[in-house]
Amino acid sequence: MVDEVRRTTAPLVFFVDDNFVSDPEGAKELCRELVPLGRRWVSQASIDAAHDEELLALMARSGCQGSWSGSRR
């Protein structure tokens, strides 16, 4: 996935995933790999991400511009 991000010329990457943070450790690893690329990205994520400050910080550092939970009440 990181190689694809590296190769794209799109100004913003959209990770099409129903829940980017469903595997928090995997999401952290991906974010760490994205940091040096300096790319901007968005995805969908559950509110569970808000309970993990390390994950939120890594998402921000890696270029996350926002995520949408899809939940409406």
PDB file of N, CA, C and O in Angstrom:
ATOM      1  N   MET A   1       0.819  -1.176   0.000  1.00  0.00           N
ATOM      2  CA  MET A   1       0.000   0.000   0.000  1.00  0.00           C
ATOM      3  C   MET A   1       0.873   1.254   0.000  1.00  0.00           C
ATOM      4  O   MET A   1       0.584   2.222  -0.703  1.00  0.00           O
ATOM      5  N   VAL A   2       1.933   1.227   0.787  1.00  0.00           N
ATOM      6  CA  VAL A   2       2.819   2.384   0.863  1.00  0.00           C
ATOM      7  C   VAL A   2       3.460   2.653  -0.494  1.00  0.00           C
ATOM      8  O   VAL A   2       3.624   3.811  -0.879  1.00  0.00           O
ATOM      9  N   ASP A   3       3.825   1.602  -1.222  1.00  0.00           N
ATOM     10  CA  ASP A   3       4.405   1.789  -2.553  1.00  0.00           C
ATOM     11  C   ASP A   3       3.418   2.464  -3.494  1.00  0.00           C
ATOM     12  O   ASP A   3       3.810   3.308  -4.300  1.00  0.00           O
ATOM     13  N   GLU A   4       2.147   2.104  -3.401  1.00  0.00           N
ATOM     14  CA  GLU A   4       1.131   2.744  -4.238  1.00  0.00           C
ATOM     15  C   GLU A   4       1.001   4.222  -3.902  1.00  0.00           C
ATOM     16  O   GLU A   4       0.886   5.054  -4.802  1.00  0.00           O
ATOM     17  N   VAL A   5       1.019   4.553  -2.630  1.00  0.00           N
ATOM     18  CA  VAL A   5       0.944   5.957  -2.212  1.00  0.00           C
ATOM     19  C   VAL A   5       2.168   6.702  -2.735  1.00  0.00           C
ATOM     20  O   VAL A   5       2.055   7.828  -3.219  1.00  0.00           O
ATOM     21  N   ARG A   6       3.309   6.086  -2.637  1.00  0.00           N
ATOM     22  CA  ARG A   6       4.554   6.702  -3.104  1.00  0.00           C
ATOM     23  C   ARG A   6       4.480   7.004  -4.605  1.00  0.00           C
ATOM     24  O   ARG A   6       4.967   8.045  -5.048  1.00  0.00           O
ATOM     25  N   ARG A   7       3.881   6.113  -5.384  1.00  0.00           N
ATOM     26  CA  ARG A   7       3.823   6.253  -6.837  1.00  0.00           C
ATOM     27  C   ARG A   7       2.750   7.212  -7.336  1.00  0.00           C
ATOM     28  O   ARG A   7       2.875   7.758  -8.432  1.00  0.00           O
ATOM     29  N   THR A   8       1.703   7.425  -6.554  1.00  0.00           N
ATOM     30  CA  THR A   8       0.602   8.246  -7.058  1.00  0.00           C
ATOM     31  C   THR A   8       0.986   9.718  -7.125  1.00  0.00           C
ATOM     32  O   THR A   8       1.817  10.196  -6.353  1.00  0.00           O
ATOM     33  N   THR A   9       0.369  10.420  -8.058  1.00  0.00           N
ATOM     34  CA  THR A   9       0.579  11.866  -8.172  1.00  0.00           C
ATOM     35  C   THR A   9      -0.637  12.639  -7.672  1.00  0.00           C
ATOM     36  O   THR A   9      -0.675  13.867  -7.746  1.00  0.00           O
ATOM     37  N   ALA A  10      -1.619  11.918  -7.168  1.00  0.00           N
ATOM     38  CA  ALA A  10      -2.836  12.570  -6.664  1.00  0.00           C
ATOM     39  C   ALA A  10      -2.486  13.469  -5.471  1.00  0.00           C
ATOM     40  O   ALA A  10      -1.644  13.106  -4.650  1.00  0.00           O
ATOM     41  N   PRO A  11      -3.125  14.632  -5.373  1.00  0.00           N
ATOM     42  CA  PRO A  11      -2.829  15.534  -4.264  1.00  0.00           C
ATOM     43  C   PRO A  11      -3.363  15.042  -2.917  1.00  0.00           C
ATOM     44  O   PRO A  11      -2.892  15.467  -1.862  1.00  0.00           O
ATOM     45  N   LEU A  12      -4.338  14.154  -2.962  1.00  0.00           N
ATOM     46  CA  LEU A  12      -4.955  13.629  -1.748  1.00  0.00           C
ATOM     47  C   LEU A  12      -5.288  12.158  -1.976  1.00  0.00           C
ATOM     48  O   LEU A  12      -5.914  11.806  -2.976  1.00  0.00           O
ATOM     49  N   VAL A  13      -4.872  11.311  -1.054  1.00  0.00           N
ATOM     50  CA  VAL A  13      -5.129   9.875  -1.145  1.00  0.00           C
ATOM     51  C   VAL A  13      -6.340   9.546  -0.286  1.00  0.00           C
ATOM     52  O   VAL A  13      -6.434   9.997   0.856  1.00  0.00           O
ATOM     53  N   PHE A  14      -7.273   8.759  -0.831  1.00  0.00           N
ATOM     54  CA  PHE A  14      -8.435   8.304  -0.074  1.00  0.00           C
ATOM     55  C   PHE A  14      -8.305   6.803   0.107  1.00  0.00           C
ATOM     56  O   PHE A  14      -8.429   6.039  -0.851  1.00  0.00           O
ATOM     57  N   PHE A  15      -8.052   6.380   1.351  1.00  0.00           N
ATOM     58  CA  PHE A  15      -8.018   4.960   1.649  1.00  0.00           C
ATOM     59  C   PHE A  15      -9.454   4.481   1.768  1.00  0.00           C
ATOM     60  O   PHE A  15     -10.164   4.852   2.703  1.00  0.00           O
ATOM     61  N   VAL A  16      -9.881   3.657   0.820  1.00  0.00           N
ATOM     62  CA  VAL A  16     -11.252   3.148   0.808  1.00  0.00           C
ATOM     63  C   VAL A  16     -11.300   1.948   1.738  1.00  0.00           C
ATOM     64  O   VAL A  16     -11.015   0.816   1.348  1.00  0.00           O
ATOM     65  N   ASP A  17     -11.667   2.230   2.970  1.00  0.00           N
ATOM     66  CA  ASP A  17     -11.708   1.222   4.023  1.00  0.00           C
ATOM     67  C   ASP A  17     -12.863   1.611   4.940  1.00  0.00           C
ATOM     68  O   ASP A  17     -12.956   2.765   5.360  1.00  0.00           O
ATOM     69  N   ASP A  18     -13.725   0.683   5.248  1.00  0.00           N
ATOM     70  CA  ASP A  18     -14.864   1.002   6.107  1.00  0.00           C
ATOM     71  C   ASP A  18     -14.439   1.462   7.493  1.00  0.00           C
ATOM     72  O   ASP A  18     -15.166   2.202   8.156  1.00  0.00           O
ATOM     73  N   ASN A  19     -13.268   1.028   7.929  1.00  0.00           N
ATOM     74  CA  ASN A  19     -12.795   1.426   9.253  1.00  0.00           C
ATOM     75  C   ASN A  19     -11.272   1.332   9.280  1.00  0.00           C
ATOM     76  O   ASN A  19     -10.718   0.279   9.593  1.00  0.00           O
ATOM     77  N   PHE A  20     -10.608   2.418   8.955  1.00  0.00           N
ATOM     78  CA  PHE A  20      -9.154   2.481   8.873  1.00  0.00           C
ATOM     79  C   PHE A  20      -8.491   2.010  10.163  1.00  0.00           C
ATOM     80  O   PHE A  20      -7.377   1.488  10.126  1.00  0.00           O
ATOM     81  N   VAL A  21      -9.154   2.182  11.290  1.00  0.00           N
ATOM     82  CA  VAL A  21      -8.562   1.864  12.591  1.00  0.00           C
ATOM     83  C   VAL A  21      -9.077   0.556  13.195  1.00  0.00           C
ATOM     84  O   VAL A  21      -8.922   0.339  14.397  1.00  0.00           O
ATOM     85  N   SER A  22      -9.682  -0.314  12.394  1.00  0.00           N
ATOM     86  CA  SER A  22     -10.203  -1.574  12.952  1.00  0.00           C
ATOM     87  C   SER A  22      -9.076  -2.435  13.523  1.00  0.00           C
ATOM     88  O   SER A  22      -9.297  -3.220  14.446  1.00  0.00           O
ATOM     89  N   ASP A  23      -7.882  -2.288  12.979  1.00  0.00           N
ATOM     90  CA  ASP A  23      -6.677  -2.940  13.520  1.00  0.00           C
ATOM     91  C   ASP A  23      -5.753  -1.804  13.949  1.00  0.00           C
ATOM     92  O   ASP A  23      -4.915  -1.364  13.161  1.00  0.00           O
ATOM     93  N   PRO A  24      -5.889  -1.322  15.179  1.00  0.00           N
ATOM     94  CA  PRO A  24      -5.130  -0.144  15.611  1.00  0.00           C
ATOM     95  C   PRO A  24      -3.617  -0.283  15.436  1.00  0.00           C
ATOM     96  O   PRO A  24      -2.957   0.672  15.025  1.00  0.00           O
ATOM     97  N   GLU A  25      -3.066  -1.443  15.737  1.00  0.00           N
ATOM     98  CA  GLU A  25      -1.613  -1.619  15.592  1.00  0.00           C
ATOM     99  C   GLU A  25      -1.203  -1.584  14.119  1.00  0.00           C
ATOM    100  O   GLU A  25      -0.157  -1.034  13.777  1.00  0.00           O
ATOM    101  N   GLY A  26      -2.020  -2.166  13.259  1.00  0.00           N
ATOM    102  CA  GLY A  26      -1.749  -2.117  11.825  1.00  0.00           C
ATOM    103  C   GLY A  26      -1.855  -0.700  11.288  1.00  0.00           C
ATOM    104  O   GLY A  26      -1.058  -0.288  10.446  1.00  0.00           O
ATOM    105  N   ALA A  27      -2.843   0.047  11.776  1.00  0.00           N
ATOM    106  CA  ALA A  27      -3.006   1.441  11.357  1.00  0.00           C
ATOM    107  C   ALA A  27      -1.809   2.272  11.803  1.00  0.00           C
ATOM    108  O   ALA A  27      -1.335   3.128  11.056  1.00  0.00           O
ATOM    109  N   LYS A  28      -1.319   2.026  13.011  1.00  0.00           N
ATOM    110  CA  LYS A  28      -0.143   2.756  13.507  1.00  0.00           C
ATOM    111  C   LYS A  28       1.077   2.455  12.639  1.00  0.00           C
ATOM    112  O   LYS A  28       1.838   3.355  12.286  1.00  0.00           O
ATOM    113  N   GLU A  29       1.250   1.190  12.305  1.00  0.00           N
ATOM    114  CA  GLU A  29       2.388   0.803  11.468  1.00  0.00           C
ATOM    115  C   GLU A  29       2.311   1.496  10.109  1.00  0.00           C
ATOM    116  O   GLU A  29       3.309   2.027   9.623  1.00  0.00           O
ATOM    117  N   LEU A  30       1.129   1.490   9.498  1.00  0.00           N
ATOM    118  CA  LEU A  30       0.955   2.158   8.211  1.00  0.00           C
ATOM    119  C   LEU A  30       1.243   3.654   8.338  1.00  0.00           C
ATOM    120  O   LEU A  30       1.937   4.225   7.497  1.00  0.00           O
ATOM    121  N   CYS A  31       0.719   4.280   9.371  1.00  0.00           N
ATOM    122  CA  CYS A  31       0.958   5.709   9.565  1.00  0.00           C
ATOM    123  C   CYS A  31       2.446   6.011   9.707  1.00  0.00           C
ATOM    124  O   CYS A  31       2.936   6.987   9.138  1.00  0.00           O
ATOM    125  N   ARG A  32       3.160   5.193  10.452  1.00  0.00           N
ATOM    126  CA  ARG A  32       4.613   5.389  10.608  1.00  0.00           C
ATOM    127  C   ARG A  32       5.318   5.343   9.253  1.00  0.00           C
ATOM    128  O   ARG A  32       6.256   6.101   9.008  1.00  0.00           O
ATOM    129  N   GLU A  33       4.864   4.454   8.381  1.00  0.00           N
ATOM    130  CA  GLU A  33       5.472   4.328   7.059  1.00  0.00           C
ATOM    131  C   GLU A  33       5.082   5.494   6.147  1.00  0.00           C
ATOM    132  O   GLU A  33       5.819   5.829   5.220  1.00  0.00           O
ATOM    133  N   LEU A  34       3.928   6.112   6.407  1.00  0.00           N
ATOM    134  CA  LEU A  34       3.478   7.229   5.581  1.00  0.00           C
ATOM    135  C   LEU A  34       4.148   8.552   5.956  1.00  0.00           C
ATOM    136  O   LEU A  34       4.270   9.442   5.115  1.00  0.00           O
ATOM    137  N   VAL A  35       4.579   8.687   7.200  1.00  0.00           N
ATOM    138  CA  VAL A  35       5.153   9.957   7.677  1.00  0.00           C
ATOM    139  C   VAL A  35       6.213  10.506   6.727  1.00  0.00           C
ATOM    140  O   VAL A  35       6.099  11.662   6.319  1.00  0.00           O
ATOM    141  N   PRO A  36       7.239   9.738   6.352  1.00  0.00           N
ATOM    142  CA  PRO A  36       8.287  10.319   5.505  1.00  0.00           C
ATOM    143  C   PRO A  36       7.833  10.683   4.090  1.00  0.00           C
ATOM    144  O   PRO A  36       8.532  11.411   3.384  1.00  0.00           O
ATOM    145  N   LEU A  37       6.678  10.186   3.677  1.00  0.00           N
ATOM    146  CA  LEU A  37       6.201  10.485   2.323  1.00  0.00           C
ATOM    147  C   LEU A  37       5.616  11.890   2.212  1.00  0.00           C
ATOM    148  O   LEU A  37       5.560  12.456   1.121  1.00  0.00           O
ATOM    149  N   GLY A  38       5.181  12.452   3.336  1.00  0.00           N
ATOM    150  CA  GLY A  38       4.632  13.806   3.326  1.00  0.00           C
ATOM    151  C   GLY A  38       3.365  13.960   2.496  1.00  0.00           C
ATOM    152  O   GLY A  38       3.134  15.019   1.912  1.00  0.00           O
ATOM    153  N   ARG A  39       2.555  12.933   2.438  1.00  0.00           N
ATOM    154  CA  ARG A  39       1.323  12.966   1.637  1.00  0.00           C
ATOM    155  C   ARG A  39       0.128  13.294   2.517  1.00  0.00           C
ATOM    156  O   ARG A  39       0.168  13.094   3.731  1.00  0.00           O
ATOM    157  N   ARG A  40      -0.918  13.789   1.910  1.00  0.00           N
ATOM    158  CA  ARG A  40      -2.181  14.042   2.608  1.00  0.00           C
ATOM    159  C   ARG A  40      -3.134  12.902   2.279  1.00  0.00           C
ATOM    160  O   ARG A  40      -3.141  12.386   1.161  1.00  0.00           O
ATOM    161  N   TRP A  41      -3.948  12.510   3.279  1.00  0.00           N
ATOM    162  CA  TRP A  41      -4.868  11.405   3.045  1.00  0.00           C
ATOM    163  C   TRP A  41      -6.115  11.525   3.920  1.00  0.00           C
ATOM    164  O   TRP A  41      -6.127  12.252   4.913  1.00  0.00           O
ATOM    165  N   VAL A  42      -7.159  10.798   3.530  1.00  0.00           N
ATOM    166  CA  VAL A  42      -8.409  10.707   4.291  1.00  0.00           C
ATOM    167  C   VAL A  42      -8.884   9.257   4.243  1.00  0.00           C
ATOM    168  O   VAL A  42      -8.455   8.479   3.391  1.00  0.00           O
ATOM    169  N   SER A  43      -9.769   8.909   5.162  1.00  0.00           N
ATOM    170  CA  SER A  43     -10.367   7.581   5.192  1.00  0.00           C
ATOM    171  C   SER A  43     -11.582   7.598   6.105  1.00  0.00           C
ATOM    172  O   SER A  43     -11.927   8.633   6.674  1.00  0.00           O
ATOM    173  N   GLN A  44     -12.213   6.472   6.237  1.00  0.00           N
ATOM    174  CA  GLN A  44     -13.284   6.305   7.203  1.00  0.00           C
ATOM    175  C   GLN A  44     -12.705   5.613   8.425  1.00  0.00           C
ATOM    176  O   GLN A  44     -11.849   4.736   8.311  1.00  0.00           O
ATOM    177  N   ALA A  45     -13.187   6.021   9.603  1.00  0.00           N
ATOM    178  CA  ALA A  45     -12.693   5.408  10.840  1.00  0.00           C
ATOM    179  C   ALA A  45     -13.780   5.453  11.893  1.00  0.00           C
ATOM    180  O   ALA A  45     -14.620   6.352  11.899  1.00  0.00           O
ATOM    181  N   SER A  46     -13.756   4.483  12.775  1.00  0.00           N
ATOM    182  CA  SER A  46     -14.725   4.485  13.869  1.00  0.00           C
ATOM    183  C   SER A  46     -14.264   5.477  14.939  1.00  0.00           C
ATOM    184  O   SER A  46     -13.109   5.902  14.955  1.00  0.00           O
ATOM    185  N   ILE A  47     -15.168   5.827  15.812  1.00  0.00           N
ATOM    186  CA  ILE A  47     -14.870   6.745  16.900  1.00  0.00           C
ATOM    187  C   ILE A  47     -13.867   6.139  17.879  1.00  0.00           C
ATOM    188  O   ILE A  47     -13.311   6.849  18.717  1.00  0.00           O
ATOM    189  N   ASP A  48     -13.633   4.838  17.778  1.00  0.00           N
ATOM    190  CA  ASP A  48     -12.662   4.173  18.644  1.00  0.00           C
ATOM    191  C   ASP A  48     -11.281   4.824  18.554  1.00  0.00           C
ATOM    192  O   ASP A  48     -10.519   4.781  19.520  1.00  0.00           O
ATOM    193  N   ALA A  49     -10.950   5.417  17.423  1.00  0.00           N
ATOM    194  CA  ALA A  49      -9.648   6.075  17.262  1.00  0.00           C
ATOM    195  C   ALA A  49      -9.469   7.190  18.280  1.00  0.00           C
ATOM    196  O   ALA A  49      -8.341   7.486  18.674  1.00  0.00           O
ATOM    197  N   ALA A  50     -10.550   7.806  18.709  1.00  0.00           N
ATOM    198  CA  ALA A  50     -10.469   8.923  19.648  1.00  0.00           C
ATOM    199  C   ALA A  50      -9.984   8.483  21.030  1.00  0.00           C
ATOM    200  O   ALA A  50      -9.591   9.318  21.845  1.00  0.00           O
ATOM    201  N   HIS A  51     -10.009   7.200  21.288  1.00  0.00           N
ATOM    202  CA  HIS A  51      -9.573   6.680  22.587  1.00  0.00           C
ATOM    203  C   HIS A  51      -8.102   6.292  22.597  1.00  0.00           C
ATOM    204  O   HIS A  51      -7.599   5.807  23.610  1.00  0.00           O
ATOM    205  N   ASP A  52      -7.409   6.498  21.487  1.00  0.00           N
ATOM    206  CA  ASP A  52      -6.005   6.096  21.372  1.00  0.00           C
ATOM    207  C   ASP A  52      -5.192   7.314  20.928  1.00  0.00           C
ATOM    208  O   ASP A  52      -5.097   7.610  19.737  1.00  0.00           O
ATOM    209  N   GLU A  53      -4.615   8.007  21.893  1.00  0.00           N
ATOM    210  CA  GLU A  53      -3.893   9.252  21.592  1.00  0.00           C
ATOM    211  C   GLU A  53      -2.682   9.014  20.694  1.00  0.00           C
ATOM    212  O   GLU A  53      -2.364   9.849  19.847  1.00  0.00           O
ATOM    213  N   GLU A  54      -2.010   7.888  20.874  1.00  0.00           N
ATOM    214  CA  GLU A  54      -0.860   7.590  20.010  1.00  0.00           C
ATOM    215  C   GLU A  54      -1.317   7.443  18.559  1.00  0.00           C
ATOM    216  O   GLU A  54      -0.673   7.961  17.647  1.00  0.00           O
ATOM    217  N   LEU A  55      -2.416   6.744  18.349  1.00  0.00           N
ATOM    218  CA  LEU A  55      -2.948   6.552  17.003  1.00  0.00           C
ATOM    219  C   LEU A  55      -3.350   7.894  16.392  1.00  0.00           C
ATOM    220  O   LEU A  55      -3.023   8.170  15.238  1.00  0.00           O
ATOM    221  N   LEU A  56      -4.047   8.719  17.144  1.00  0.00           N
ATOM    222  CA  LEU A  56      -4.441  10.035  16.627  1.00  0.00           C
ATOM    223  C   LEU A  56      -3.229  10.868  16.240  1.00  0.00           C
ATOM    224  O   LEU A  56      -3.224  11.511  15.190  1.00  0.00           O
ATOM    225  N   ALA A  57      -2.205  10.859  17.080  1.00  0.00           N
ATOM    226  CA  ALA A  57      -0.998  11.637  16.782  1.00  0.00           C
ATOM    227  C   ALA A  57      -0.305  11.117  15.518  1.00  0.00           C
ATOM    228  O   ALA A  57       0.151  11.900  14.684  1.00  0.00           O
ATOM    229  N   LEU A  58      -0.233   9.799  15.387  1.00  0.00           N
ATOM    230  CA  LEU A  58       0.385   9.220  14.195  1.00  0.00           C
ATOM    231  C   LEU A  58      -0.422   9.534  12.941  1.00  0.00           C
ATOM    232  O   LEU A  58       0.148   9.817  11.887  1.00  0.00           O
ATOM    233  N   MET A  59      -1.741   9.485  13.052  1.00  0.00           N
ATOM    234  CA  MET A  59      -2.572   9.826  11.902  1.00  0.00           C
ATOM    235  C   MET A  59      -2.298  11.260  11.464  1.00  0.00           C
ATOM    236  O   MET A  59      -2.144  11.531  10.273  1.00  0.00           O
ATOM    237  N   ALA A  60      -2.240  12.165  12.413  1.00  0.00           N
ATOM    238  CA  ALA A  60      -1.980  13.573  12.087  1.00  0.00           C
ATOM    239  C   ALA A  60      -0.592  13.745  11.467  1.00  0.00           C
ATOM    240  O   ALA A  60      -0.447  14.418  10.447  1.00  0.00           O
ATOM    241  N   ARG A  61       0.419  13.142  12.076  1.00  0.00           N
ATOM    242  CA  ARG A  61       1.792  13.259  11.558  1.00  0.00           C
ATOM    243  C   ARG A  61       1.945  12.658  10.171  1.00  0.00           C
ATOM    244  O   ARG A  61       2.768  13.116   9.378  1.00  0.00           O
ATOM    245  N   SER A  62       1.157  11.637   9.881  1.00  0.00           N
ATOM    246  CA  SER A  62       1.290  10.949   8.601  1.00  0.00           C
ATOM    247  C   SER A  62       0.508  11.630   7.477  1.00  0.00           C
ATOM    248  O   SER A  62       0.550  11.177   6.334  1.00  0.00           O
ATOM    249  N   GLY A  63      -0.200  12.704   7.789  1.00  0.00           N
ATOM    250  CA  GLY A  63      -0.884  13.456   6.739  1.00  0.00           C
ATOM    251  C   GLY A  63      -2.389  13.330   6.717  1.00  0.00           C
ATOM    252  O   GLY A  63      -3.030  13.818   5.786  1.00  0.00           O
ATOM    253  N   CYS A  64      -2.975  12.684   7.722  1.00  0.00           N
ATOM    254  CA  CYS A  64      -4.432  12.547   7.752  1.00  0.00           C
ATOM    255  C   CYS A  64      -5.088  13.924   7.793  1.00  0.00           C
ATOM    256  O   CYS A  64      -4.777  14.752   8.648  1.00  0.00           O
ATOM    257  N   GLN A  65      -5.982  14.144   6.873  1.00  0.00           N
ATOM    258  CA  GLN A  65      -6.712  15.403   6.789  1.00  0.00           C
ATOM    259  C   GLN A  65      -8.115  15.279   7.381  1.00  0.00           C
ATOM    260  O   GLN A  65      -8.808  16.281   7.559  1.00  0.00           O
ATOM    261  N   GLY A  66      -8.528  14.051   7.684  1.00  0.00           N
ATOM    262  CA  GLY A  66      -9.837  13.838   8.281  1.00  0.00           C
ATOM    263  C   GLY A  66     -10.331  12.428   8.032  1.00  0.00           C
ATOM    264  O   GLY A  66      -9.863  11.718   7.142  1.00  0.00           O
ATOM    265  N   SER A  67     -11.287  12.057   8.847  1.00  0.00           N
ATOM    266  CA  SER A  67     -11.929  10.755   8.653  1.00  0.00           C
ATOM    267  C   SER A  67     -13.399  10.926   8.979  1.00  0.00           C
ATOM    268  O   SER A  67     -13.790  11.824   9.725  1.00  0.00           O
ATOM    269  N   TRP A  68     -14.183  10.069   8.421  1.00  0.00           N
ATOM    270  CA  TRP A  68     -15.632  10.132   8.563  1.00  0.00           C
ATOM    271  C   TRP A  68     -16.104   8.827   9.137  1.00  0.00           C
ATOM    272  O   TRP A  68     -15.748   7.755   8.650  1.00  0.00           O
ATOM    273  N   SER A  69     -16.910   8.919  10.177  1.00  0.00           N
ATOM    274  CA  SER A  69     -17.360   7.673  10.823  1.00  0.00           C
ATOM    275  C   SER A  69     -18.563   7.048  10.132  1.00  0.00           C
ATOM    276  O   SER A  69     -18.798   5.848  10.271  1.00  0.00           O
ATOM    277  N   GLY A  70     -19.312   7.827   9.404  1.00  0.00           N
ATOM    278  CA  GLY A  70     -20.481   7.283   8.728  1.00  0.00           C
ATOM    279  C   GLY A  70     -21.671   7.083   9.643  1.00  0.00           C
ATOM    280  O   GLY A  70     -22.739   6.680   9.181  1.00  0.00           O
ATOM    281  N   SER A  71     -21.517   7.352  10.914  1.00  0.00           N
ATOM    282  CA  SER A  71     -22.617   7.170  11.862  1.00  0.00           C
ATOM    283  C   SER A  71     -23.447   8.451  11.940  1.00  0.00           C
ATOM    284  O   SER A  71     -22.910   9.549  12.089  1.00  0.00           O
ATOM    285  N   ARG A  72     -24.735   8.292  11.839  1.00  0.00           N
ATOM    286  CA  ARG A  72     -25.660   9.423  11.979  1.00  0.00           C
ATOM    287  C   ARG A  72     -26.814   9.001  12.840  1.00  0.00           C
ATOM    288  O   ARG A  72     -27.322   7.886  12.716  1.00  0.00           O
ATOM    289  N   ARG A  73     -27.228   9.883  13.708  1.00  0.00           N
ATOM    290  CA  ARG A  73     -28.363   9.569  14.569  1.00  0.00           C
ATOM    291  C   ARG A  73     -29.373  10.672  14.461  1.00  0.00           C
ATOM    292  O   ARG A  73     -30.419  10.616  15.107  1.00  0.00           O
TER     293      ARG A  73
END
